[in-house]
Amino acid sequence: MARTVIIEKFGGPETMQIVDRPVGDPGPGEIRIRHEFAGLNFIDVYQRTGLYPNDLPLTLGMEGAGIVEAVGEGVKHLAPGDRAGYASMPPGAYCEARVMPAAQVMKLPDAIGTDTAAAMMLQGLTVQYLFHRTTPIQKGDTVLFHAAAGGVGLIACQWARSEGITLIGTAGTDEKCQLALDHGASHCINYRDEDFTAKVKELTDGKGVDVVMDSVGADTFEGSLDSLKPLGMMISFGNASGPVPPFNIGILGQKGSLKITRPTLFTHIADHHTCQAMANHLFEKVEKGDVVINIGQRFALDDIRAAHETLEARKTTGSTIIEI
């Protein structure tokens, strides 16, 4: 049996409960992993509220790390006793142990701890596809990145610096702006004190940025479009302030033949070999010291409701992990 966080209805943090569930043995293409840590991400909130609907009852958590206990037939890249991490479907990482598909689970290098892995897999792989698999971004390009002091943001700041990319961040306090600057942002705008669109234009001599990476959603969408230079790319990859409402696609032409995409990590990692290559790129960045993972908060599994409340209140910095 394994203690597991589930919901039986969509709603607030109070819908989460911890129950004992049987684990079982892995079938073909599966592993059984005993978690040491799980990651906390906004996608967990979206699934809990039903913004991203799933069948109920639902186990929560998209990211975890621990020890492989058993492997099913056909699994070649993992073995019992391996330390491993993942960020993948289906949800269910908020638990002591689980059986899950093996294809998107990665063996961890010796230099990366399981706590670090649980804090970096989803967010780090997200940054990897944002910078390398979505639109061409070259040394010298300029990127606007919202929520630059969050878990994804702090990784993105360092990633950009390591590749000679100018990253303009936004955050909600001066302290968070300084954190982003300390991690490699070239500039950071406190959006509560300044109009970020006007400041971006000032910082780019009126030209705008090549790419916007926006996980905030509704609150920043129009300003993000207005921050782009002609032919610029808008990457909308999250909904922290709510989903972007329907809009007239003709606006993209009016604002300079802009491009827009709404990617998800799970499309990019669906292929086993691609997923492993992306993870190896992330591991290389961390092992070289180009990216240092900032674990800003740790919660016990019993405190999972408080963890969600803190994340939704935007009181977190860096990554947040759940100690199993």
Disulfide bonds with the S-S distance in Angstrom:
none
